[in-house]
Amino acid sequence: MQHIHPTAIVEEGAQISPKAVVGPYAFISAKAKLADGVVIAQGAQIHGHTEIGENTKIFQNAAIGSIPQDLKFRGGDVKLIIGKNNIIREFTFFNPGTEDDRGETLIGDNNLFMAYTHVAHDCVIGNNNILANNAALAGHVVIGNHVVIGGHTPVHQFVHIGDHAMIGGASAVTQDIPPFCLAEGNRATVRSLNIVGLRRRFEKEDIQAISDAWKKIFRSKKPMKEVAQALLEESDNVKVKQLCEFILQTKRGIPYERK
């Protein structure tokens, strides 16, 4: 049964499921769409054209869907699309897209955004990710699946972070981080494989294949893309190919210091 607290402000036109909950002093915009099981807690604000998928919970004082922090923004009909089963904690700040890019910010399913995290305009975030407190994504950032970003970590505009990567806390990410890797530092560099994460999700054969490929790519004295291209052609392992393709497609470069 739909429950909207009498002190909440809900603009005419908002589409709210009968199975959603809107808490006291919350704000819901006219273009918002709330699916079954969505919970909007006390004082949270849902602005603009924001769509929120089933069972996503938005905690107190979050500001979701307010206009981008982009001086070029001209007020177009831009969107923020949030998937299912996300947990979005207190004082988080999410922006929609901009007319100059995709026009929408996309967030997948089963993500945890801890308090004070920021997702800027035109970001694309996959599924099953964790962003710890005060992690901040600049505009146009792309994050894969099963990524962990430590607290107090900013990510530069246009950076891509691959599946199953982990970023240490208090890092500063200015270049692309490949799948399966662990990166940390200011500025963040690739240190090793995210071996703990891989052991939780992959079979030993895949982990060994990824590890062998990682050593060839990152510890060889040959150019990184040259090694990745050779491995892409000779390996039949899907995850090795994923690693190689990411490296070949990077536009911001891979941060790694050879010793």
Rosetta blueprint (number, residue, H / E / L):
1 M L
2 Q L
3 H E
4 I E
5 H L
6 P L
7 T L
8 A L
9 I E
10 V E
11 E L
12 E L
13 G L
14 A L
15 Q E
16 I E
17 S L
18 P L
19 K L
20 A L
21 V E
22 V E
23 G L
24 P L
25 Y L
26 A L
27 F E
28 I E
29 S L
30 A L
31 K L
32 A L
33 K E
34 L E
35 A L
36 D L
37 G L
38 V L
39 V E
40 I E
41 A L
42 Q L
43 G L
44 A L
45 Q E
46 I E
47 H L
48 G L
49 H E
50 T E
51 E E
52 I E
53 G L
54 E L
55 N L
56 T L
57 K E
58 I E
59 F L
60 Q L
61 N L
62 A L
63 A E
64 I E
65 G L
66 S L
67 I L
68 P L
69 Q L
70 D L
71 L L
72 K L
73 F L
74 R L
75 G L
76 G L
77 D L
78 V L
79 K E
80 L E
81 I E
82 I E
83 G L
84 K L
85 N L
86 N L
87 I E
88 I E
89 R L
90 E L
91 F L
92 T L
93 F E
94 F E
95 N L
96 P L
97 G L
98 T L
99 E L
100 D L
101 D L
102 R L
103 G L
104 E E
105 T E
106 L E
107 I E
108 G L
109 D L
110 N L
111 N L
112 L E
113 F E
114 M L
115 A L
116 Y L
117 T L
118 H E
119 V E
120 A L
121 H L
122 D L
123 C L
124 V E
125 I E
126 G L
127 N L
128 N L
129 N L
130 I E
131 L E
132 A L
133 N L
134 N L
135 A L
136 A E
137 L E
138 A L
139 G L
140 H L
141 V L
142 V E
143 I E
144 G L
145 N L
146 H L
147 V L
148 V E
149 I E
150 G L
151 G L
152 H L
153 T L
154 P E
155 V E
156 H L
157 Q L
158 F L
159 V L
160 H E
161 I E
162 G L
163 D L
164 H L
165 A L
166 M E
167 I E
168 G L
169 G L
170 A L
171 S L
172 A E
173 V E
174 T L
175 Q L
176 D L
177 I E
178 P L
179 P L
180 F L
181 C E
182 L E
183 A E
184 E E
185 G L
186 N E
187 R L
188 A L
189 T E
190 V E
191 R E
192 S E
193 L E
194 N L
195 I H
196 V H
197 G H
198 L H
199 R H
200 R H
201 R H
202 F L
203 E L
204 K H
205 E H
206 D H
207 I H
208 Q H
209 A H
210 I H
211 S H
212 D H
213 A H
214 W H
215 K H
216 K H
217 I H
218 F H
219 R H
220 S L
221 K L
222 K L
223 P L
224 M H
225 K H
226 E H
227 V H
228 A H
229 Q H
230 A H
231 L H
232 L H
233 E H
234 E H
235 S L
236 D L
237 N L
238 V H
239 K H
240 V H
241 K H
242 Q H
243 L H
244 C H
245 E H
246 F H
247 I H
248 L H
249 Q H
250 T L
251 K L
252 R L
253 G L
254 I L
255 P L
256 Y L
257 E L
258 R L
259 K L
